[in-house]
Amino acid sequence: MVEVHNWDARDTASTVFHGTPRAFGGNKVHEISYPRHMQYRDVAKACKTAELTLAPDPLDQYLNGTPDSLRWKLGRKVTFHLQFCKVVREKSEWTINHGESIMNLGDPARQEDAVDKIINAIHNRLVRGLNQLTYSKEQRLRSAEFGTKMRKAIRDTLGERTAYMIEVGSLATSPECQGRGYASSLVRVATNLADARGVPSWLVSSNTANRGFYHSLGFEVVTTFHVGDGNPTWTAAPVPVDIMVRHPKSMGDMWNEKTGVPAL
């Protein structure tokens, strides 16, 4: 996506129950309240979830709340659809209940094939073109600032370790579905994979209000960088962005967590 966020701040429950059939998109489908790979039919709902959860996000307000912003909403809507279709094909996007809660699982072990490379090249060209057409000069400058600072923070803090770490990316839950444990369940898909491999997991969080949620899942802030400092067109306080890391649990830790037996 254009932005790299973690959007879900309030979803702290840990138990997820199977739902009953309900109407969705004009068709009768089963409510699926457990993590699974996103499908193409989930894309429209996932786009709506992303839009709703980004609205109050501090970083999104900085990136897009510029004095000269005009047509960016249309550009982002199209970009969301392109991005979600891409990650559905890659099987890197996970969802609960057809796009009501979403997460991208960044697995460095996944290898690109020739078709992936072609699709990614076309996708990147389309997104760059959309940004040029619909995003203002100030929006592009702020996006470049964020990207530069984020890459430096990741490089300085994590270095080459991201080559084997599992990434939790673009976590979001639709506001009316928060508090059901959806986001916790999605994050555990990533952390369980990391634990099985014995590697850390990491994420970039664009809202410091999310710290408590991520702490509850074992993540700790390793560095915080700011955007908007020194920008004369931004009159609010600089926006903090966290890089967070979770170290893998041993088999003994996971056994004790499930059984309540204290470690020896």
FENDA-V65408 format. One line per field, one symbol per residue. ss: DSSP state (@ for helix, = for strand, . for the rest). burial: + if it has 16 or more other C-alpha atoms within 10 Angstrom, else -. A space follows every 10 residues. Layout:
ss->???
burial->???
This chain:
ss->.......... .......... .===..===. .....==..@ @@@@@@@@@@ @@@@...@@@ @@@@...... .@@@@@@@@@ @@@@@@@@@@ ..====.... =======... ...@@@@@@@ @@@@@@@@@@ @@@@..@@@@ @@@@@@@@@@ @@@@@@@.@@ @@@..===== ===.@@@... .@@@@@@@@@ @@@@@@@... =====..@@@ @@@@@@...= =======... ........== ======.... @@@@@@@@@. ....
burial->---+++++++ ++---+---- ---------- +++++++++- -+++++++++ ++++--++++ -+++-+--+- -+--++--++ ++++++++-- ++++++++++ +++++++--- ---------- --+---+--+ +--+++-++- -++--++--+ --++---+-- -+-+++++++ +++++--+++ ++++++++++ +++++--+++ ++++++++-+ +-++---+++ +--+-+++-- -------+++ +++++++++- ---------- ----
